[in-house]
């Protein structure tokens, strides 16, 4: 999918912004992670965290956990004080910040142990403004609306942001480009112990009809496994991207498109491990881009019933829970093309148009991250700490051969940027649609 060359890297531009004396006390100092949790991280993952995020493993896990606590507190404020709540984020120094529109609300936030920032308008007002903007864009002629890359909310600067194509038509819209640079992320190298069983982030291939040695190569799709899931009846599933389903036309469809573990020697003789049961994307799907792959016995026997994701240098990360996107939270993405790359959440809600093969456009809503994501990474797993955060949907580097080249080419335009679909939203939508009572496979975090 198309993604703008530069999403607002507000978290990177916030060093000056956050030193203006707007911070109150930090969040409560109770332990966030245990020493055992830190020591159980694979060594290769620790290397990726240090390289891409410049953090220690303890800082990575603590910041990821703190982001979830902040997210829960923000949800409470969003529900109880919609006219004063104006967003929340993790600052570059790790402090949790809550933006509000009144001094009274700021005092309550400070008393709860969080940093505060005063904003002009509430998040609800910004969401209303963005909704009206999206309606206006949707009513434009196709050749004009196609020049709008995305709309998003910049909570740090308390404004709606629109990104337009730098073209004659785009410039004629007379809309300001309010976007700055992104963090540049490089991909990890090879090596390290590898579990040969398929995991989240590994490769699958799919076709609209059963695969055979005679299947034309151009009709074979390639994507990445997302998170393994299980239904109330014990059936096994994998959650991936909706646009990976070759039967998907943008509307929610029941699908039987087969899914295979690729045979590297003869792709036509790959092993079928399941089939797409359902996929949907766009406005009619609540802005999501997701698919539900029902796994067969071969898929379960291969290891796709485990709570695991392919980590840095081929290692394994065990998923311990689910999470929501919080601006500033550290994230790492696993995909079959670019492997394991790390970054931060740049925006917790971004609307991006997805151009379909049939000529229509679907508006997808997800969170923005600074991870490098390439073509074929779609559907792959995005983690924060060791929690499942989202599914890779698209990026501005999808056509690049590797992350190093993507970072070089895109550096002047802000670096690589990607869109993820929140896994908790996927599960809620899939359960409401299919009634399987799905849940992401997880293992309890160590005590």
Secondary structure, DSSP 8 states (H G I E B T S, - for coil): ----S----TTTTHHHHTTSS--------S--S-HHHHHTS-HHHHHHHHHHH---HHHHHHHHHHHHHHHHHHHHHHHH-TTTEEEEEE-TTS-EEEEESSHHHHHHHHHTT-EEEE-SS-HHHHHHHHHHHHHHHHTS-HHHHTTEEEEEEETTTTEEEEEE-SSHHHHHTT---------------S-S----S--BT-EEEE-SS---TTS-GGG-EEEE--EEEE-TT--EEEEE-GGGSTT--SS-EE---EEEE--SS-GGG-EEEEEEEEEEESGGGTT-EEEEEEE-HHHHHHTTTSSEEE-GGG-EEE--EE----BT-EEEEEETTTEEEEEEEEEEEEEEEEE-TTS-EEEEEEEEE-S---TT-TT-EEEETTEEEEEEEEETTTT-SSHHHHHHHHGGGT---EEEEEHHHHHHHHHHHH----EE-------
